[in-house]
């Protein structure tokens, strides 16, 4: 399910939550890691411009602007204000969707949409891995690749899923902290290094 967040104008200043049925547009919004990071940053920091997001995330302005445009077309962000800066208008956006689905929401998706989404994500992972190899990313001393074959009962699968979710959330917090430090230090700070973290847990195909 897609959860849209909007501010309730009542005197309590609370957030109202509007729930819509997930459609392929939202799956597309979550299929690119930079769009996930943009949504995460906007959900945590509120309103921001593409220029501010580019500095905070250590990404090129053109790339951030492109993905903001896609997110707006997919109704995942909305324009809230514009500010004149140096003869141009700086556009400020806020998120209208959160950057992920929990296990229950994922389970409610049609199987065909889950397969399509997973296929797209895995394709992007393989493409990213190939680009990293061609770009010399593999020799880095902080590159880690591990494969563990497991045989898990239902309780163990639940425990492992919880561990992966905790790792995912912790990685996003680490990324947000890094972005905040980068924003505080300004353009003189050491540029952030773009990295990918892939969390994949797959059930073996039934060979019986």
N, C-alpha and C positions, 0 to 999 in steps of 0.2 A: 504494500500500500504506500501511497505517496502522502506524506504529511506536510501540509503547508502551514507555515507560521505567520500570523499577522498580529499587529499590536491592537489590542482592544482599547478604544478611546474612553472607556468608563473611568470613574474616579479612582478605581483601585489600580489602574495602570497595568493590569495583567495581560498576559498573552492569551488570545483565543486560538484554538486549534481546529482547522478545517481539514477533514480527511477526504481524499479523492481516491478513486480506484486507479491503481497504477496502470499506465499505458506504456507502449514502447518508447515514447519520447523521453520519459524519465529514465528508463533503462539506458538510453543513448546518452543522457546527461551524465550518468554515473560511469559510463564505459571508459572515460578518459581520466587518467590520474590527476592531471592538472585541473580539470573541472571539479573533481572531488576536493582538491586542496583549496580551490577558490571558494567553494561552498562552505567548507570547514572554516576557513578564515572569516568569511562574512557572518557565519552563524556565531562565531566566538567574539568577533570584534565589532559587529554591527555594520554600519554604513562605511563604504570605502570606494575610492575611484580605481580604475584600472592602473593608473600610475602608482598609486599607493600599494595596490596589491602586487604589482610587478616588483617594487622595491622590497616589500615584506617577504615575498616568496622567492626572491632571487631569480626571477624569470624575465625574459624579454617582454617589453611593453607590447609589441605587436602580437606576440603569442597570447598574452593575457587578454588583450582587447578582443582577439578573435574568439577565444573561448567564452568570454563574457557575452559576446554577441550571440553565440550558440545557446548559452544558458538562458538568455532573455527570450530567444525565439521558442525555447522549450518551457517557458513560464516558470523557471527555477530562480530567477532573480528579477528584480524590478527597479526601474530608475526612480529615485526619490528626489533628486535635486541636481542642479547644475550651478557651477561657480565660474565666473570669468577669470581666466588666468593667462597672462601674457598674450592677449589678443585672441584667445580661444576659450571654448567652454570645457571645463572639466566635469565629467559626468560621475555621479555618485549612485551606487547601487546597494541594495540589501537583498539577502537571501529570502526566498519564499519557500524553500525546500531544504531539508537537511541532507547531508551528503552520504547517507547510507540507509540500508534496511536492516532491521534486526532479523533473527532467525524465524520468528513467527510470520513476519511480513513476507520474507523470502519464500517460506513454505506455501504461502497463499497464492503465489504467482502461478500462472499456467505453466505446465511442464515445458511446453514449446518455447515460452518466453525465457524460462530459466536456461534452457539449452542454448538459445540464441545469445543471451547475455553472456553466459560462460564461454561460449565459443568466441565471441568478440573479444572478451577480456584475455583469454588464453592466446589468441592471435596477436594481441598487442604486447603481451608479455614476451612471446617468442620474437616478435619484431624488435622490441626494446633490447632483448638479450643479444640479438644479432648486431644491432647498432653499437651496443656497448663493446662487443668484441672487436668490431671494425675500428671503433674509436679508441681502442687501447684501455678500456675500462676494466678488463679482467685482471691484469697484473696488479691492480691496486691491492695493497696489503690488507685493506678493510673489506674486501670482497669475500663474502661467505656463501658457499653452496653446500647444502647438506640434503641427503635423501635417506629417509629411515623407513624401512618396511615394518608395518605394525599389524597385529591381529587383535582387534578390539571388540569387546562386548558392548552392549548398549550403554552401560554406565560409563565405560571408558571413552566411548565416542562423545558422550555428553560432556565429560570432563575436558577432553581435548578441544572440543568446539569452544568451550568457555575460555580455555587458555589462549586460543587463537584470537578470540574477540578481545581479550584483555591486552594481548600484544598489539593488535590493531589500534586500540584506543590509546595505548601508551605511545605508540609511534606517532600518532597524530598530535599528542600533547608535546612530544619532543620537537616535532616540526614547528608547532605553534610557538614554543619557547624560543626556538632558533630564529624564527621570523620576527618575533618581538625584539630580540637583541639586535638583529640586523637593522630594524627600523629605528631603534634608539640611537645606534651608532652612526647612522647616516651613510652617505655615499663613500666616505673614507674607510668604512669597515671592509674587512676581507670578504670578497664575494662568496656567497653560499655555493656549495657544490651540489649539483643536481644528482640525486640518487633514487633508486627504486627499491622498495621492499615488497617481495612477493610472498604471500601466504597461500599455499595451495595444499589442500588435503583432499585426496581423491580416493574413492572406493574402487578397488580393482574390478575389472570387467569379469562377469561370471563366465568361467570357462567350462563349467560342467555341462 
